[in-house]
Amino acid sequence: MQTERSFVVLLIALVIGGLVACAPTEYADIIYTNGNIYTMDDANPSASAIAVKGDRFLYVGEREQAFEYADERTVVVDLEGKTVLPGLTESHIHFNSVGVNILTAPLNVYWLPIDELLQTIEQAVAEAEPGEWIVARGYNDAIWDVTPHRSLLDRVSPENPVSLRRYCGHATFVNTKALEVAGITDETPSPDAGTIVRDERGVATGVLVSAAGGLVTRHIPPPPELTEEEELNALALGSEAVLSAGLTTVHCATGGGINEINRRKKAYDKGLLQVRIMDAIGYNAAMELGEPLVGLFDDRYTVRWVKMFVDGSLGGRGAAMLEEYSDMPGETGALRALGQDEDEYAERVANLLEKEFRTRTHSIGDRGNRVTLNAFERAMEMTGIRGEDARLVVEHAQVLHPDDIERFGNSGIIASMQAVHATEDMLFVEDRIGPERAKYAYAWRSLLDNGAIISGGSDYGVSPYNPFYGLHAAVTRQDRENNPPDGWFPEQRMTREEALKSYTIWPAYLEFSEDIKGSITRGKLADFIVIDRDYFMIPKEEIHEINVLKTVLGGEKVYSAD
């Protein structure tokens, strides 16, 4: 009898001890339940509930187990079956422009048909002072049925100088008055890394490619400077805007300086900035800074990258090509000064590697990309810092020679690409470089199949920063009217999972943050979004129509459609 009683006491003790051992040591602040949660965590790809403690995920799994982390203080939120994704990352954005454009509402001619563009310029001239500059950005000559020529602008603005920047940012279209103000004649030589486009008679047409645009724009009076309060307000407006789009992290690709770093710090200090910013600065600023800034303001702000350029854009024919443009014989684009000296280029990248900075280089043409790959590989060889220790980034990687595609995967170089550029640029790519080279333009499938990873973005203010536009383009190779019906070079499409990885776990890897971001995983930062339809189940043609219902950053709700 004594033996039986001892056994029962021991059994009870073991059960109680087991319950105590299994009880959570922490309780959640919030539990989100009844969700359709795609985690992007291969070990736990889906869930119905998540528990958040502070700024981290405490539990990710099923509803019943999630409530084990609840106490009397835990808030419970019913997701009502809505789809949840990790917070999305925009890997190439000119972030300051978001808020500044909201604040100042500059003249916008983005993708206007030529008749509407001319009407817009004519109206601006009517409201301007005599001789006042008319300045705008966003024209796209690929949608016009006429070739850009200054005579078009002269009709509506014979006396006011006009300067229009192409939507890609790498060509400028001006009228005769602007050429006169700049002192550009038919005999003016094209500058290094730029082209003054001329007609068959040798007469300047008013189109200035890459560095040639600076011959005019340096004569434009600068806009009134924003006050410090306005600059901070612009950062706050930009933060609110991207968070409402589902972007919890942005990679700013502008390449600013120390003053901009200090401005961002002040904005975070004042609580005006919430979005996480991964900043790229200029080479000289990096030398002045001396070392990266990592994880400031609760992992909101990091300065680790240096932005460089080797060429211009494909649409403006400034991208450096190995062979001439199909629609402009004799023109191959131009390498910028950095790309003209591979030795110096490699030494700069190596110097940055040794100081723990990483390089992100704008490279669009197949020649520009080859020069950057050469420099990156040489820098890794010089320093011994390679692959996942280096994580060097080619920005855009738009046109690649087939011999260079496997170099990304072999060397661990990351391609930061903007899927929506393919569905915008498809209007002119085959004219510019012909159908054979176009097979290797925006070659996502080829890169992925050769072991590379792709980090997705928009390059705003070139293209809209709505991430679902980019996801739609990546999956369909179609514009937002779902043309062409089968997609443009559809063999280069991504799967839905790959496209989402390019906005989540892959950019987290690029920024050395894969252990704390990019997926809905216990212990990672609690960044996630709730959307109005199932990304993986809706027809792929509807992906660009997805709306964000809620954005949570670091466990805090920072946007709600309500």
C-alpha positions, -999 to +999 in steps of 0.1 A: +000+000+000+028+023+009+045+016-024+013+025-044+009+057-025+045+067-031+041+060-068+010+082-071+028+111-052+057+107-076+034+107-107+016+138-095+050+155-089+062+146-124+030+159-140+031+192-121+068+195-128+062+189-165+034+215-166+057+240-149+085+232-172+062+236-203+047+269-191+059+299-210+084+321-192+071+352-212+036+363-220+025+381-251+015+417-254-007+409-284-019+377-300-032+378-335-053+348-343-075+334-371-051+345-398-039+331-431-002+337-423+025+331-449+057+333-428+085+329-455+102+307-430+110+273-447+109+255-413+074+268-405+058+281-437+023+288-426+005+296-394-029+308-381-017+328-351+012+349-339+021+362-305+041+394-301+061+405-271+077+440-273+091+443-308+096+406-314+076+376-324+072+354-293+053+325-310+043+316-346+020+287-351-015+275-344-042+293-323-044+268-294-007+270-287-006+308-291-030+312-262-006+294-239+013+327-241-017+348-229-023+362-195-048+388-182-029+416-199-026+401-234-046+418-261-062+395-287-068+406-323-090+385-346-076+387-381-109+374-395-092+350-419-072+378-436-038+371-452-006+381-434+028+385-450+061+396-435+067+433-437+080+441-472+113+457-481+118+482-509+154+476-520+160+507-542+142+539-534+151+576-534+133+580-501+136+617-496+117+623-529+086+606-514+080+632-487+094+661-507+070+654-536+041+651-512+051+684-496+060+705-527+038+689-555+063+696-583+052+699-620+046+663-631+046+650-667+050+613-658+042+592-688+019+618-704+011+614-741+028+641-761-003+662-766-011+662-729+026+670-720+026+700-743-007+712-729+008+709-694+039+729-704+018+755-722-003+760-690+028+763-669+042+789-692+010+809-690+014+810-652+051+817-652+070+850-653+088+860-686+120+840-689+112+818-659+124+782-662+098+754-667+111+723-650+095+689-648+103+652-646+087+620-659+084+621-697+086+588-716+092+592-753+086+555-758+048+561-756+049+589-782+043+586-819+069+614-826+106+616-819+116+641-792+128+673-808+131+708-793+107+722-819+079+704-801+086+724-769+093+756-789+057+756-801+044+761-765+073+778-749+094+800-773+107+823-747+107+804-714+135+778-711+121+743-706+140+713-691+122+680-688+139+650-672+131+616-686+113+593-661+145+572-658+164+602-647+192+598-673+181+619-702+170+656-704+147+671-731+150+708-736+137+736-759+158+760-780+157+787-754+173+763-728+201+754-753+207+791-758+209+799-721+234+770-717+254+782-747+250+748-765+254+751-803+256+725-830+294+726-826+294+720-788+312+687-782+295+661-761+310+658-726+326+627-711+299+601-702+272+620-721+258+627-755+243+658-771+219+640-795+220+655-831+199+648-862+213+636-895+224+672-903+243+675-871+218+698-855+212+694-817+177+680-812+173+691-776+178+656-762+208+654-738+219+620-725+234+614-691+261+639-682+251+661-712+220+671-692+242+689-667+252+714-694+217+728-691+205+719-656+234+738-639+218+770-653+185+763-636+180+784-605+178+761-575+143+758-559+137+776-526+154+756-498+132+738-474+134+749-438+147+724-413+111+719-401+099+713-437+127+688-443+118+669-411+081+670-421+090+656-455+107+626-439+077+620-417+053+622-447+076+598-466+076+574-437+038+574-434+034+569-472+056+539-475+043+522-444+008+525-458+020+507-489+032+477-467+069+487-467+085+483-433+121+487-446+134+508-474+169+508-489+177+545-498+198+545-529+205+582-532+241+583-519+238+612-496+262+627-471+268+633-434+242+661-433+215+638-445+226+612-419+223+638-391+189+649-404+176+613-403+189+609-368+171+640-357+139+628-373+142+594-354+149+612-322+118+633-326+097+603-334+090+616-369+105+586-387+092+551-381+101+531-412+134+512-411+160+528-434+190+511-448+210+540-461+236+543-490+260+572-489+287+586-512+323+574-511+337+606-496+310+605-469+319+570-460+355+580-457+345+608-434+322+586-414+350+560-410+328+530-402+292+518-407+263+528-384+244+496-376+211+491-359+205+526-345+171+535-330+160+499-322+172+485-355+155+514-375+186+530-391+217+515-406+243+531-428+264+504-444+264+509-482+281+532-506+264+541-539+284+542-571+275+547-608+291+532-639+266+542-666+232+557-674+199+544-685+188+521-714+158+543-724+180+574-726+207+554-745+232+562-717+236+526-706+271+514-715+268+486-741+293+462-756+278+468-790+261+498-805+224+505-800+202+490-826+183+522-831+213+546-830+242+533-851+276+543-836+262+549-801+272+525-773+263+547-743+290+559-720+309+547-689+311+572-661+346+581-648+344+553-622+338+526-649+366+540-671+393+529-647+387+494-634+419+495-612+407+525-593+371+510-591+383+477-576+406+496-552+377+517-539+355+487-534+383+468-516+390+498-494+353+499-484+352+462-478+381+465-453+363+493-435+332+471-434+312+492-459+296+475-488+292+488-524+260+491-544+267+501-580+242+514-606+250+492-637+225+489-665+242+481-699+259+448-706+293+466-707+285+485-675+276+453-657+307+435-669+329+463-656+312+462-622+314+424-620+351+427-629+357+453-602+337+434-575+355+401-582+389+418-581+381+436-548+370+403-532+403+387-544+423+416-531+408+415-496+399+379-492+364+390-482+341+370-505+306+357-511+283+360-481+310+379-462+310+405-489+274+408-502+282+433-529+253+445-549+247+454-586+219+479-588+195+472-618+216+446-637+192+452-665+211+440-696+236+412-691+258+394-716+250+356-713+286+349-704+282+371-673+250+357-658+265+328-639+291+352-623+265+364-599+258+331-583+294+319-585+307+349-566+278+357-543+271+391-559+235+402-554+213+416-581+191+444-569+164+446-596+132+464-602+106+441-618+083+470-628+111+484-650+108+454-673+071+460-679+077+497-684+108+494-706+094+466-728+079+494-749+114+503-762+139+476-752+138+456-785+141+488-805+171+499-784+191+466-784+173+442-807+155+409-799+186+388-793+201+410-766+166+416-751+165+379-741+191+388-714+174+419-702+157+418-668+168+381-668+154+371-634+149+334-642+184+330-657+200+346-626+180+325-602+187+293-620+224+301-618+223+305-580+219+343-577+195+360-554+174+390-564+164+419-541+133+437-553+123+473-555+110+501-576+137+529-580+111+555-570+111+583-582+115+564-615+086+540-609+058+538-583+069+522-549+038+501-545+054+467-539+024+448-553+031+464-587+066+449-585+053+415-573+028+415-602+054+424-628+078+397-614+052+370-616+035+379-649+060+400-670+029+421-678+020+458-673-009+467-650-033+462-678-020+427-681-004+432-714+011+414-733-013+385-728+014+359-723+040+382-707+071+398-722+098+371-726+077+350-701+105+325-697+122+350-674+093+351-649+097+344-612+074+322-592+051+338-566+073+325-538+105+338-554+089+372-561+079+374-524+113+363-513+127+392-533+107+416-511+113+398-478+141+373-469+164+381-498+167+418-491+171+409-454+201+388-465+215+416-486+215+439-455+230+413-432+197+411-413+184+376-421+186+366-384+163+394-373+141+402-404+125+389-436+103+362-422+076+357-395+098+337-371+100+335-333+127+359-321+127+381-352+114+417-353+076+418-354+072+434-388+042+422-408+013+434-430-024+423-433-037+424-469-072+422-484-067+390-505-046+359-506-014+366-525-008+330-534-043+320-544-058+349-564-052+350-602-017+363-608-032+391-630-048+406-598-016+408-576-012+445-584-047+452-570-038+440-535-044+466-508-028+468-474-052+468-444-027+470-416+010+475-412+028+464-379+064+474-373+083+462-343+050+450-328+034+485-331+005+492-355+018+520-377-009+520-404-045+509-406-068+513-436-096+521-411 
